[in-house]
Amino acid sequence: MSENFFNNAKIMFVATFTILLSLLAVVSSTSIDNQNLVYAANKTLNVITSVSPITNIVKNIAGDKINLTGLVPEGVNSHTFEPVPSDIIKLSNADLVIINGLFLEDNMEKVVNESLKNKPDIQLLKLADGTINSTGWIFDFSFPKEQDHPNPHLWLNPVNAMKFANLTKDKLIEMDPNNTDYYTENDEKYIALLKQLDEGIKTAAQSVPPENRKLLTYHDSWAYFAPRYNMTVIGAVQPSDFSEPSPLDIAKLIDQIKAEKVPAIFASEVFSNRITDQIAKEAGVDIVQTLRDDALPGDLTSPNHTYVGMMLDNMEHMVIPLGGNTSSLTNINPANTYTP
């Protein structure tokens, strides 16, 4: 055989071998890509939330299909909460962070924004921002307009909680479409319960004599609740900088309570009751020691350790001292509604 034949054969072998290597690389790459696609499809989302009512709302939509972690401990002032190093790690490893927004969790937001530099696929869902725009913001005693930070406590109005649930459902379906039917079914069941809660609170609030439908609380959390149920927030003990009120502030509040003939004032589960005790004693009115805005009642295994349970507990402590009754709420089951 000629030398040219061997040279040509060698060239053909090298060319064929090169093509085979290329094909193997493509197959290998495709296999890896397919494995990644399977992993992405089967991945359980890591979801971090802020305050416990929001955590529970998310739980009722997501059920057991996500890894859910609530970051703000119950009984801690959510306005001043600062993530510790372990919290920062959790936030940086999250797929989705769900917060209230409206400047409530500024410190958490800063961590998420910093984490986006290294993990740009982290999703941030701000529920209050998606529920109302600036025309619906409420400014008041604890959140004056000159500070440009509106009252953020939207979830204490169950209608807003319904919107929170729907926004959560939509985001979960977007990120985890394989469980669309599950999230949709859970949302429908939970919305039905929240509608029942809303109607029950309406009836309970109407049982309060009109002249008594006045709320004076330590921390002003009820700005979005009161208009829904024909009640009026007449004041808050805590100043807008979250410090203690001055003696002059206290004197003005006592005069206001006497003038408006308020039957009861409300303390908080987060803040000290010392000042509200003093005000109630000097004004000669009853004091309700615990009105919850972001701490759930009972222990972690209790059926009422839920957002709905918190609202039912609040109505017992609000409506009855103001002269109403809560019979319209007795048949509402506070337990979670999601399918296990």
Helices and strands as residue ranges (DSSP letters): H 3-42, E 45-49, H 52-62, E 66-70, H 85-92, E 96-99, H 106-115, E 123-126, H 127-131, G 134-136, G 145-147, G 154-156, H 158-175, G 177-179, H 180-206, G 210-212, E 214-217, G 226-229, E 232-236, H 247-260, E 264-266, H 274-283, E 286-288, H 307-319, G 327-329
